């Protein structure tokens, strides 16, 4: 098993971990009801995707 011969410095360790942050989810606006939804997903509010109703919603 490979074992590092030298200890990783604090700078290199922190530089590697600098990209481990949490990003907020990408949201787009539904053209039908103007609610926020995930891109390339059906709208959870109205059930439309690309101008067609794909999920029947009871109103």
Backbone bond lengths (Angstrom), bond angles and torsions (degrees), N, CA, C in turn:
res aa  C-N    CA-C-N  psi(-1)  N-CA   C-N-CA  omega(-1)  CA-C   N-CA-C  phi
1 X - - - 1.445 - - 1.526 108.88 -
2 X 1.317 116.90 135.98 1.458 120.20 -178.69 1.515 111.95 -73.59
3 X 1.316 115.61 131.02 1.452 121.62 179.24 1.529 107.77 -120.54
4 X 1.347 118.83 131.74 1.456 119.13 178.46 1.527 110.99 -64.01
5 X 1.332 116.26 136.22 1.468 119.22 -179.08 1.509 111.21 -81.28
6 X 1.343 117.97 -24.89 1.456 120.77 -179.80 1.519 109.84 -126.92
7 X 1.300 113.94 150.91 1.459 120.33 179.37 1.535 109.58 -70.89
8 X 1.339 116.98 140.67 1.461 121.57 175.93 1.524 108.54 -71.92
9 X 1.326 116.71 130.20 1.457 120.69 -178.12 1.531 110.47 -69.59
10 X 1.322 115.67 161.84 1.469 120.64 179.06 1.527 110.49 -62.63
11 X 1.344 116.92 -38.35 1.462 120.49 -178.49 1.523 111.03 -64.83
12 X 1.325 117.41 -45.29 1.462 120.26 -179.99 1.523 111.17 -67.55
13 X 1.311 117.06 -38.89 1.459 121.08 178.76 1.529 110.60 -63.98
14 X 1.328 116.90 -44.30 1.467 120.81 -178.80 1.517 111.66 -71.52
15 X 1.349 117.03 -32.64 1.458 120.12 177.38 1.536 110.23 -66.80
16 X 1.312 117.58 -38.01 1.459 121.76 178.35 1.521 110.78 -68.39
17 X 1.312 116.78 -40.33 1.461 120.68 -176.85 1.527 113.23 -81.08
18 X 1.320 118.20 -5.38 1.459 121.19 -177.79 1.525 111.92 -66.50
19 X 1.327 118.04 -21.26 1.462 121.14 -178.86 1.523 112.36 -95.87
20 X 1.325 118.73 7.06 1.457 121.65 -178.17 1.525 112.44 -88.07
21 X 1.319 118.69 27.35 1.452 120.97 -175.84 1.529 110.89 -86.37
22 X 1.307 114.95 163.55 1.462 121.50 179.66 1.526 108.28 -96.71
23 X 1.310 116.63 129.67 1.459 120.55 178.02 1.528 109.66 -103.23
24 X 1.318 115.91 151.33 1.458 119.26 179.36 1.529 109.22 -73.45
25 X 1.324 118.73 151.61 1.464 120.76 -175.93 1.531 111.57 -69.37
26 X 1.319 115.52 144.64 1.459 120.83 177.54 1.521 108.37 -76.58
27 X 1.322 116.26 129.30 1.458 121.39 -179.60 1.522 109.04 -129.02
28 X 1.325 115.89 145.14 1.457 121.19 175.24 1.526 108.10 -126.61
29 X 1.318 115.63 164.47 1.461 120.46 -176.66 1.518 109.87 -92.22
30 X 1.313 116.73 134.78 1.460 122.09 177.14 1.530 108.90 -71.91
31 X 1.340 118.17 128.79 1.471 118.91 -179.81 1.532 113.43 -70.95
32 X 1.328 118.35 -19.01 1.465 121.37 -179.11 1.530 111.94 -82.96
33 X 1.345 116.06 -56.69 1.466 119.59 -173.31 1.526 112.84 -111.56
34 X 1.324 118.43 -2.76 1.459 125.46 177.71 1.525 113.11 62.87
35 X 1.323 117.23 25.96 1.455 121.19 173.15 1.530 108.10 -89.54
36 X 1.322 117.18 160.69 1.453 120.54 177.78 1.516 110.36 -80.83
37 X 1.335 115.93 138.06 1.458 121.71 179.91 1.521 108.57 -144.53
38 X 1.330 116.15 165.35 1.455 120.61 175.72 1.525 109.45 -74.86
39 X 1.336 118.19 143.19 1.458 119.37 177.88 1.530 110.96 -64.14
40 X 1.320 117.23 143.25 1.467 124.89 179.18 1.524 112.64 64.11
41 X 1.336 117.33 26.05 1.462 122.77 175.81 1.529 107.81 -128.30
42 X 1.329 115.49 156.70 1.464 120.02 174.59 1.527 108.75 -70.60
43 X 1.308 116.07 147.59 1.461 121.25 -179.54 1.529 109.40 -69.23
44 X 1.328 119.04 127.40 1.468 119.71 179.30 1.523 113.20 -72.15
45 X 1.331 117.87 -18.55 1.461 121.13 -178.35 1.523 112.19 -82.33
46 X 1.351 116.87 -50.97 1.463 119.79 -174.72 1.532 113.28 -108.44
47 X 1.331 118.78 -17.22 1.454 121.36 177.53 1.517 115.13 84.21
48 X 1.329 118.31 13.74 1.466 121.77 -178.50 1.524 110.54 -96.01
49 X 1.335 115.44 147.81 1.462 122.49 172.74 1.516 107.84 -144.46
50 X 1.317 116.57 122.98 1.471 123.89 -178.67 1.524 111.75 54.43
51 X 1.336 116.87 41.74 1.456 121.79 175.46 1.507 115.37 80.07
52 X 1.334 118.91 2.71 1.465 121.52 179.28 1.520 109.07 -121.93
53 X 1.343 115.41 144.99 1.458 119.37 177.89 1.520 108.71 -79.57
54 X 1.315 117.27 116.59 1.452 121.53 -179.22 1.526 112.80 -108.55
55 X 1.344 116.07 -19.83 1.455 121.47 176.41 1.520 107.04 -124.37
56 X 1.331 116.82 120.04 1.463 120.65 179.73 1.518 109.13 -74.06
57 X 1.330 116.28 121.12 1.457 121.99 179.94 1.529 109.01 -107.32
58 X 1.325 116.60 131.35 1.466 121.60 175.91 1.520 108.41 -79.28
59 X 1.313 116.76 124.79 1.477 120.04 -178.08 1.466 112.61 -113.23
